């Protein structure tokens, strides 16, 4: 399988070094929306979708004005997953499956650009997004992003052990080289997505963590503003912190077999994009 690394939504939040650790306070930091496009023998698979074309057309209505202001989101057409699929010589309808780490607006915003794709997601995430049980879930998830009635395929069972994680296996219609790796915390049904490239595993950890320094095997670190942000947007604190530690252990002990990366680190994205 061939894997393409895509940035499907640049965010420039105020905060400077308090968010990204780089010098300067009076500048905007930068985050990406790191998605994957996987070429399989039976069509294309997307892992997350970024802001989407409707996010470009009307960011406030599609993504929510509070979100766009908070993260400094200014969606552009060339960064949409659909545009990048086309730039690689494919058509949007060639995307037959989408695997979502979770359904926050910057991950599910492009679902409507691929209305015929099967959307694979954990059951807890699907239920929280489509039938919110409280005000927090109603605010967090954007009902308009699911109004086209996605072709959901949901999962709540665990599978065989994968590097110490209980991974869901045999996603319906997908090759066995693509797995869900439950990583609850950021949201109830948050999951990582593992992809066996033939040269090793990629683990897209979604929003399980945000800053590349959190995976430092010797001295884990994270700027104070980013730490505060992760605490603010978490749903389940204890599982989130436990999963960060487990991901760090995986990255440290199996670095030759598994490459762990998050959805929003530009450092990790640029390193993998170059590879």
N, C-alpha and C positions, 0 to 999 in steps of 0.2 A: 504494500500500500504506500502511496505517496502522500505526504502530509505537508500542507502549506500553512504557514503561520500568518495570520491576518490581524491587523489592528482595525477594529470595526467601530471605533469611537474614541477620539482623543478628548481628554478632560483636563482643564487647566484651573485647578482650584487655588484660591489664595492661601498663602501660608508659608511659601518658601521652604526653608530648611526644616521647619517644624513638621512638614509633611514628607519631604523627600530626602532630607539629610544633606543637601547640597548648600553651599554658601549663599547667603542672601535671605533677607526677610521680606522685603517689599516687592517681591516678584511672585509670579504664579508658578506653582509646581506643575508637573505633568504626569498624568496617568493615561494608560491605554485600556482598550477593551480587547484583550487578547483572545481571539477565536481560532479555531482550527478548521481547515477544509481538507477532508480526507478523500482521496480517490481510491475507490474499491473496484472490484471487478463487476459490481452491480450498481453503479451509480455513485453519486457524491453524498458525503455525510458532513454536516456542519456540527461543530461543538460550540454552542452559544451563537448569538446572532448580532450582538451590538445594538446600536440605536435604530437601524432600519431606515428605509426611505421615507416613511411617514414621520420619523423623527427629524429628518432633514426638512421636510415640507412645513411642519408645524411643531417645533420642539416643545413649546409650552403645553400644548394640548395632548401631545402623544407621550411625552416623557414626564410631564408635570413641571410646572414652573419652579416650585421649591427645589426639586432635584437639579434642574439645569442651572439655577443660580448657585446652589451649594457647591457643585463640582466644576462649575465653569464650562459646561458642555455647550459646544457649538458644532452640531453635526454637519458633516459635508458629504456630498454624494459619493466622492471617490473613495471614502472610507466605508461605505455601506457594504455589507456582505454580498448583496446582490450585484453591485457594481464590480466587485473584485472577482466574483464568480465569472461574470461576463468577460472581464479583462483577461482571465486565464483561458478563454476560448470555449466556455461552457454557457449553458442557458440556466436561468433560475429553476426551471422545471427539472433539470438534471439532478438537483438536490432532492434526494428521495427520503432522507432521514435527517433529523436534527436531534442532537443529544444535549440537553440543558443541564448545566451544573446547578442552576436554580432559576427562578423566574422574576428576579428584580428587573427594573425597567431597562437597564443597560445591558442585560443579557437576553431578554426576550423581545426587545423592541423590533427586531427584524423578522419575527415569526410570520407576520402577515405578508412578507415578500415571497414566502414559499408556502402558499396555502395548501399545496398537495403533498407536502412532506409529512411523514409520520414524526411526531414529537415525543421523544423518550424522556421521561422524568420520574423522579421518585413520587410515590403516591401522596406522601405527606406534603410535598411541595405543590403538587397539582391541587390538592384540596384547599390548602391555605390561600392559593392564588385565585382559584375560581369560585370558592365558597368561603370567603373570609369569615372567621369566627369572632373577630373583635375589631375595634377601631384601628389598632396598629396594623393588622393585615389589610384592612380596607385602604389605609393610607399608603402602605408599602407597595402593593401590587396594583397595576393599572388595568382595569377591566377592559378598556378599549383595545388593549393589545391582544386580547383573546376573543374579541367579538366575531372574528371570522371563523370561529369554531375549529380550532386546530384538531388534527387527527391524533389524539393523545394515545400513548402507550405507557402505562404506569407500572411501577414496580415497588413492592414493599418487602420482598423476601431477600434474605442474605444468601450468598453463594459460598463457593469454596474459598479457602484462605488464599489471599494474595499478598505476599510480603507482610504478613501479620494483620492485614485488614480483611474484613469479611466483605467480599466483592460480589455484586450481582452478576451472574453470568448468563450467556445466551440471550442477549437482548433480541427481541422479536424482529426478524428480518435483517439483522446485522451480523457481520462475521464475528467469530469468537475472539478476535483480536481487539475488540472494543468492549470495555467493561465499565460499569458504574461502581465507584468506590465510595460508599456512604461516608460523608464528613459533616455531620450535623453540627450546627452551632450558629453560623451566620444566619441561616434560616433553618426551619424545622427539617426540611427535606433536602438540604444542601448535599451535593455529591461531587466527588471528583470523577474525572473521566480518564481512564487508562487506555492507551493505544499501543499495541505491539507493532512497532515499525519494521521488525525484522532485524534491526540493528540495536535493539534495546527498547525499553518501554518509555513512553512519555506519560506523565501524570499531570493533567490539567487540574489543578487544585481549586479552581474557581476563586471564591472569596474566602477560603479557609484562612488565608493570610493575605496581606497587601504589600508588604515591603520585603525586598529580597534579603535584607540583612537578618530577617527572622529565621532564615534557613542556614545562617552561618554556623558551621559545625563546632567552632571554637568559642566564639563570643557572640551569641545571638543578640541582635539589637534592633530597635525600631524607634524612629523619631517620635517625640511626645505627642505631636498633633495627630500622627497616624495611629498611634496607640489609642488616643482618645476617640478617634473616628471609629475604629474597629469596635471599641466598647459600646459606642452609641448605636451602631447599626446591628449589633448581635441580637439573636433571639434566645439562644441557650448558651450562657457563658461557660459553664464547666465543660461541656462537650467540646466547645470551640477551642478552649485552651488545651485540652487533652489532645485534640487532633493536630494542633500546631506542633506539639511536642512529638507526636507520632510521625508527622511528616518530616520533622527535623531529623529524627532517628533514621527514617527511611533514606533521606537524602545523604546522611552521613555514612550509613553502613552499606548502602547498595548503590552508591554513586555510579559505579561502572555498569549497572543494570537498569537503573531508573533515573530519569531526569524529571525532577519536580519543579513546577512553576505555577505562579498564580495568574489571575486574570488581569491584574492591573499594574504590574511592575514593568516600567519601560526598560529597565536594565535587563530583566530576564527575557523580555520580548526581543530586544535588539540582539542579544546573544544567540537566541534560537533562530531568528530571522537570518542572521549571517550564516549559520550552519546549514 
